[in-house]
Amino acid sequence: MAREIVTIECTEARKEGKSPSRYTTTRNKKLQTEKIQLKKYNPALRRHTVHREIK
């Protein structure tokens, strides 16, 4: 299978001392070899922030 399930986590929440939000998504392992970076909503911060792929 080329698609894998990955977890993305907020990068700004830990700096502010709040709980990071996490989302799950899929990516194509063959076409996208680098880590995913998306803007998603963080309910703890009440704004859209950058979320990066974690292990």
MMTF fields as JSON, N, C-alpha, C and O atoms, coordinates in Angstrom:
{
  "mmtfVersion": "1.0.0",
  "mmtfProducer": "UNKNOWN",
  "numBonds": 219,
  "numAtoms": 220,
  "numGroups": 55,
  "numChains": 1,
  "numModels": 1,
  "chainsPerModel": [1],
  "groupsPerChain": [55],
  "chainIdList": ["A"],
  "bondAtomList": [4, 2, 8, 6, 12, 10, 16, 14, 20, 18, 24, 22, 28, 26, 32, 30, 36, 34, 40, 38, 44, 42, 48, 46, 52, 50, 56, 54, 60, 58, 64, 62, 68, 66, 72, 70, 76, 74, 80, 78, 84, 82, 88, 86, 92, 90, 96, 94, 100, 98, 104, 102, 108, 106, 112, 110, 116, 114, 120, 118, 124, 122, 128, 126, 132, 130, 136, 134, 140, 138, 144, 142, 148, 146, 152, 150, 156, 154, 160, 158, 164, 162, 168, 166, 172, 170, 176, 174, 180, 178, 184, 182, 188, 186, 192, 190, 196, 194, 200, 198, 204, 202, 208, 206, 212, 210, 216, 214],
  "bondOrderList": [1, 1, 1, 1, 1, 1, 1, 1, 1, 1, 1, 1, 1, 1, 1, 1, 1, 1, 1, 1, 1, 1, 1, 1, 1, 1, 1, 1, 1, 1, 1, 1, 1, 1, 1, 1, 1, 1, 1, 1, 1, 1, 1, 1, 1, 1, 1, 1, 1, 1, 1, 1, 1, 1],
  "groupList": [{"groupName": "MET", "atomNameList": ["N", "CA", "C", "O"], "elementList": ["N", "C", "C", "O"], "formalChargeList": [0, 0, 0, 0], "bondAtomList": [1, 0, 2, 1, 3, 2], "bondOrderList": [1, 1, 2], "singleLetterCode": "M", "chemCompType": "L-PEPTIDE LINKING"}, {"groupName": "ALA", "atomNameList": ["N", "CA", "C", "O"], "elementList": ["N", "C", "C", "O"], "formalChargeList": [0, 0, 0, 0], "bondAtomList": [1, 0, 2, 1, 3, 2], "bondOrderList": [1, 1, 2], "singleLetterCode": "A", "chemCompType": "L-PEPTIDE LINKING"}, {"groupName": "ARG", "atomNameList": ["N", "CA", "C", "O"], "elementList": ["N", "C", "C", "O"], "formalChargeList": [0, 0, 0, 0], "bondAtomList": [1, 0, 2, 1, 3, 2], "bondOrderList": [1, 1, 2], "singleLetterCode": "R", "chemCompType": "L-PEPTIDE LINKING"}, {"groupName": "GLU", "atomNameList": ["N", "CA", "C", "O"], "elementList": ["N", "C", "C", "O"], "formalChargeList": [0, 0, 0, 0], "bondAtomList": [1, 0, 2, 1, 3, 2], "bondOrderList": [1, 1, 2], "singleLetterCode": "E", "chemCompType": "L-PEPTIDE LINKING"}, {"groupName": "ILE", "atomNameList": ["N", "CA", "C", "O"], "elementList": ["N", "C", "C", "O"], "formalChargeList": [0, 0, 0, 0], "bondAtomList": [1, 0, 2, 1, 3, 2], "bondOrderList": [1, 1, 2], "singleLetterCode": "I", "chemCompType": "L-PEPTIDE LINKING"}, {"groupName": "VAL", "atomNameList": ["N", "CA", "C", "O"], "elementList": ["N", "C", "C", "O"], "formalChargeList": [0, 0, 0, 0], "bondAtomList": [1, 0, 2, 1, 3, 2], "bondOrderList": [1, 1, 2], "singleLetterCode": "V", "chemCompType": "L-PEPTIDE LINKING"}, {"groupName": "THR", "atomNameList": ["N", "CA", "C", "O"], "elementList": ["N", "C", "C", "O"], "formalChargeList": [0, 0, 0, 0], "bondAtomList": [1, 0, 2, 1, 3, 2], "bondOrderList": [1, 1, 2], "singleLetterCode": "T", "chemCompType": "L-PEPTIDE LINKING"}, {"groupName": "CYS", "atomNameList": ["N", "CA", "C", "O"], "elementList": ["N", "C", "C", "O"], "formalChargeList": [0, 0, 0, 0], "bondAtomList": [1, 0, 2, 1, 3, 2], "bondOrderList": [1, 1, 2], "singleLetterCode": "C", "chemCompType": "L-PEPTIDE LINKING"}, {"groupName": "LYS", "atomNameList": ["N", "CA", "C", "O"], "elementList": ["N", "C", "C", "O"], "formalChargeList": [0, 0, 0, 0], "bondAtomList": [1, 0, 2, 1, 3, 2], "bondOrderList": [1, 1, 2], "singleLetterCode": "K", "chemCompType": "L-PEPTIDE LINKING"}, {"groupName": "GLY", "atomNameList": ["N", "CA", "C", "O"], "elementList": ["N", "C", "C", "O"], "formalChargeList": [0, 0, 0, 0], "bondAtomList": [1, 0, 2, 1, 3, 2], "bondOrderList": [1, 1, 2], "singleLetterCode": "G", "chemCompType": "PEPTIDE LINKING"}, {"groupName": "SER", "atomNameList": ["N", "CA", "C", "O"], "elementList": ["N", "C", "C", "O"], "formalChargeList": [0, 0, 0, 0], "bondAtomList": [1, 0, 2, 1, 3, 2], "bondOrderList": [1, 1, 2], "singleLetterCode": "S", "chemCompType": "L-PEPTIDE LINKING"}, {"groupName": "PRO", "atomNameList": ["N", "CA", "C", "O"], "elementList": ["N", "C", "C", "O"], "formalChargeList": [0, 0, 0, 0], "bondAtomList": [1, 0, 2, 1, 3, 2], "bondOrderList": [1, 1, 2], "singleLetterCode": "P", "chemCompType": "L-PEPTIDE LINKING"}, {"groupName": "TYR", "atomNameList": ["N", "CA", "C", "O"], "elementList": ["N", "C", "C", "O"], "formalChargeList": [0, 0, 0, 0], "bondAtomList": [1, 0, 2, 1, 3, 2], "bondOrderList": [1, 1, 2], "singleLetterCode": "Y", "chemCompType": "L-PEPTIDE LINKING"}, {"groupName": "ASN", "atomNameList": ["N", "CA", "C", "O"], "elementList": ["N", "C", "C", "O"], "formalChargeList": [0, 0, 0, 0], "bondAtomList": [1, 0, 2, 1, 3, 2], "bondOrderList": [1, 1, 2], "singleLetterCode": "N", "chemCompType": "L-PEPTIDE LINKING"}, {"groupName": "LEU", "atomNameList": ["N", "CA", "C", "O"], "elementList": ["N", "C", "C", "O"], "formalChargeList": [0, 0, 0, 0], "bondAtomList": [1, 0, 2, 1, 3, 2], "bondOrderList": [1, 1, 2], "singleLetterCode": "L", "chemCompType": "L-PEPTIDE LINKING"}, {"groupName": "GLN", "atomNameList": ["N", "CA", "C", "O"], "elementList": ["N", "C", "C", "O"], "formalChargeList": [0, 0, 0, 0], "bondAtomList": [1, 0, 2, 1, 3, 2], "bondOrderList": [1, 1, 2], "singleLetterCode": "Q", "chemCompType": "L-PEPTIDE LINKING"}, {"groupName": "HIS", "atomNameList": ["N", "CA", "C", "O"], "elementList": ["N", "C", "C", "O"], "formalChargeList": [0, 0, 0, 0], "bondAtomList": [1, 0, 2, 1, 3, 2], "bondOrderList": [1, 1, 2], "singleLetterCode": "H", "chemCompType": "L-PEPTIDE LINKING"}],
  "groupTypeList": [0, 1, 2, 3, 4, 5, 6, 4, 3, 7, 6, 3, 1, 2, 8, 3, 9, 8, 10, 11, 10, 2, 12, 6, 6, 6, 2, 13, 8, 8, 14, 15, 6, 3, 8, 4, 15, 14, 8, 8, 12, 13, 11, 1, 14, 2, 2, 16, 6, 5, 16, 2, 3, 4, 8],
  "groupIdList": [1, 2, 3, 4, 5, 6, 7, 8, 9, 10, 11, 12, 13, 14, 15, 16, 17, 18, 19, 20, 21, 22, 23, 24, 25, 26, 27, 28, 29, 30, 31, 32, 33, 34, 35, 36, 37, 38, 39, 40, 41, 42, 43, 44, 45, 46, 47, 48, 49, 50, 51, 52, 53, 54, 55],
  "secStructList": [7, 7, 3, 3, 3, 3, 3, 3, 3, 3, 1, 1, 6, 6, 6, 6, 6, 1, 7, 7, 7, 3, 3, 3, 3, 3, 3, 3, 6, 6, 6, 7, 7, 1, 7, 7, 3, 3, 3, 3, 3, 3, 6, 6, 6, 6, 3, 3, 3, 3, 3, 3, 3, 3, 7],
  "xCoordList": [0.84, 0.0, 0.876, 1.883, 0.489, 1.253, 0.802, 1.576, -0.439, -0.939, -0.729, -0.926, -0.324, -0.147, -0.853, -0.991, -1.298, -1.971, -0.902, -0.025, -0.985, -0.023, -0.77, -1.935, -0.109, -0.664, 0.057, 1.285, -0.712, -0.113, -0.475, -1.586, 0.484, 0.314, 0.646, 1.51, -0.041, 0.163, 1.572, 2.071, 2.208, 3.565, 3.579, 4.577, 2.513, 2.498, 1.943, 2.233, 1.17, 0.488, 1.455, 1.277, 2.461, 3.407, 4.199, 4.544, 4.489, 5.209, 4.394, 4.949, 3.068, 2.174, 1.684, 0.912, 2.12, 1.757, 0.369, -0.198, -0.191, -1.517, -1.389, -0.332, -2.473, -2.434, -2.459, -3.252, -1.599, -1.565, -2.728, -3.125, -3.259, -4.315, -3.663, -2.612, -4.296, -3.775, -4.861, -6.035, -4.449, -5.331, -4.67, -3.445, -5.47, -4.928, -5.314, -6.401, -4.415, -4.646, -3.848, -3.125, -3.968, -3.198, -2.313, -2.588, -1.242, -0.376, 0.131, 0.178, 0.508, 1.059, 2.557, 3.283, 3.019, 4.411, 5.371, 6.494, 4.945, 5.82, 5.977, 7.06, 4.919, 4.972, 5.395, 5.99, 5.108, 5.402, 6.303, 5.822, 7.62, 8.561, 8.861, 9.242, 8.698, 8.968, 7.757, 6.679, 7.953, 6.88, 5.809, 6.105, 4.565, 3.426, 3.395, 3.716, 3.004, 2.833, 1.578, 1.54, 0.548, -0.735, -1.186, -0.764, -2.043, -2.672, -4.028, -4.882, -4.212, -5.459, -5.894, -5.115, -7.147, -7.703, -7.301, -7.401, -6.844, -6.537, -7.587, -7.601, -8.464, -9.52, -9.007, -9.663, -7.856, -7.311, -6.844, -6.998, -6.274, -5.809, -6.866, -6.729, -7.91, -9.012, -8.539, -8.973, -7.647, -7.186, -6.528, -6.26, -6.274, -5.594, -4.086, -3.533, -3.433, -1.997, -1.357, -2.058, -0.044, 0.695, 0.773, 1.148, 0.416, 0.498, 1.504, 1.432, 2.448, 3.461, 3.298, 2.782, 3.754, 3.689, 4.602, 5.735, 4.091, 4.889, 4.927, 4.209, 5.759, 5.836, 4.692, 4.595],
  "yCoordList": [-1.197, 0.0, 1.249, 1.314, 2.215, 3.451, 4.482, 5.365, 4.38, 5.365, 4.878, 3.703, 5.806, 5.461, 6.499, 7.657, 6.072, 6.962, 7.643, 6.984, 8.98, 9.745, 10.639, 10.97, 11.025, 11.924, 13.253, 13.297, 14.346, 15.68, 16.383, 16.236, 17.155, 17.799, 19.282, 19.675, 20.101, 21.546, 21.88, 21.266, 22.858, 23.247, 24.433, 24.641, 25.212, 26.432, 26.253, 27.071, 25.227, 25.065, 24.811, 25.365, 23.996, 23.685, 24.916, 25.06, 25.803, 27.038, 27.919, 28.617, 27.878, 28.699, 27.966, 28.527, 26.723, 25.969, 25.361, 25.056, 25.178, 24.573, 23.197, 22.834, 22.445, 21.099, 21.173, 21.921, 20.404, 20.434, 19.63, 18.605, 20.101, 19.354, 18.401, 18.699, 17.258, 16.25, 15.847, 15.75, 15.614, 15.143, 13.951, 13.83, 13.07, 11.986, 12.236, 12.736, 11.882, 12.042, 10.972, 10.203, 10.914, 9.95, 10.692, 11.83, 10.02, 10.588, 9.463, 8.305, 9.818, 8.855, 8.77, 9.735, 7.635, 7.453, 7.581, 8.059, 7.165, 7.181, 8.582, 8.938, 9.37, 10.692, 11.787, 12.776, 11.639, 12.672, 12.064, 11.487, 12.205, 11.551, 12.391, 11.837, 13.716, 14.569, 14.587, 14.105, 15.145, 15.185, 16.201, 17.232, 15.888, 16.752, 17.948, 17.832, 19.092, 20.308, 21.008, 21.473, 21.079, 21.662, 22.699, 22.668, 23.614, 24.549, 23.967, 23.74, 23.729, 23.182, 24.01, 24.792, 23.827, 24.576, 23.929, 22.712, 24.746, 24.28, 24.866, 26.077, 24.036, 24.559, 25.157, 26.032, 24.713, 25.265, 26.706, 27.544, 26.991, 28.342, 29.179, 30.396, 28.518, 29.134, 29.882, 31.003, 29.249, 29.804, 28.696, 27.607, 28.98, 28.043, 28.144, 29.242, 27.002, 26.959, 25.904, 25.102, 25.906, 24.925, 23.615, 23.596, 22.532, 21.197, 20.406, 20.404, 19.729, 18.941, 17.465, 17.106, 16.64, 15.185, 14.749, 15.216, 13.841, 13.24, 11.742, 11.226, 11.036, 9.576, 8.896, 7.669],
  "zCoordList": [0.0, 0.0, 0.0, 0.705, -0.781, -0.878, 0.155, 0.522, 0.628, 1.593, 3.017, 3.327, 3.877, 5.282, 6.146, 5.754, 7.323, 8.262, 9.109, 9.67, 9.196, 9.98, 10.965, 10.746, 12.035, 13.042, 12.933, 12.85, 12.932, 12.919, 14.221, 14.73, 14.757, 16.06, 15.953, 15.17, 16.74, 16.754, 17.243, 18.186, 16.596, 16.972, 17.928, 18.618, 17.992, 18.789, 20.202, 21.075, 20.445, 21.739, 22.887, 23.972, 22.673, 23.757, 24.173, 25.346, 23.231, 23.543, 24.486, 25.334, 24.329, 25.146, 26.391, 27.168, 26.594, 27.787, 27.74, 28.79, 26.568, 26.435, 25.788, 25.272, 25.823, 25.258, 23.728, 23.157, 23.07, 21.608, 21.03, 21.584, 19.931, 19.253, 18.262, 17.695, 18.061, 17.136, 16.163, 16.519, 14.929, 13.871, 13.197, 13.212, 12.607, 11.797, 10.352, 10.062, 9.455, 8.033, 7.307, 7.94, 6.004, 5.222, 4.24, 3.86, 3.839, 2.818, 1.937, 2.35, 0.718, -0.215, 0.036, -0.205, 0.513, 0.901, -0.284, -0.12, -1.456, -2.625, -3.217, -3.68, -3.206, -3.831, -2.871, -3.297, -1.6, -0.61, 0.469, 1.444, 0.276, 1.184, 2.422, 3.453, 2.347, 3.505, 4.443, 4.095, 5.623, 6.62, 6.219, 5.616, 6.567, 6.243, 7.185, 8.368, 6.646, 7.438, 6.925, 5.786, 7.777, 7.388, 8.409, 9.565, 7.975, 8.909, 9.286, 8.428, 10.586, 11.095, 12.299, 12.845, 12.703, 13.833, 15.151, 15.306, 16.105, 17.455, 18.399, 18.617, 18.961, 19.836, 21.139, 21.703, 21.634, 22.879, 22.676, 23.564, 21.505, 21.201, 20.472, 20.349, 19.998, 19.256, 18.005, 17.738, 17.248, 15.972, 15.141, 15.649, 13.877, 12.997, 13.234, 13.293, 13.369, 13.611, 12.711, 12.093, 12.638, 11.841, 12.621, 13.793, 11.957, 12.535, 11.702, 10.473, 12.378, 11.699, 12.056, 13.114, 11.141, 11.327, 12.467, 12.586, 13.309, 14.374, 14.147, 13.291, 14.908, 14.754, 15.452, 15.428]
}
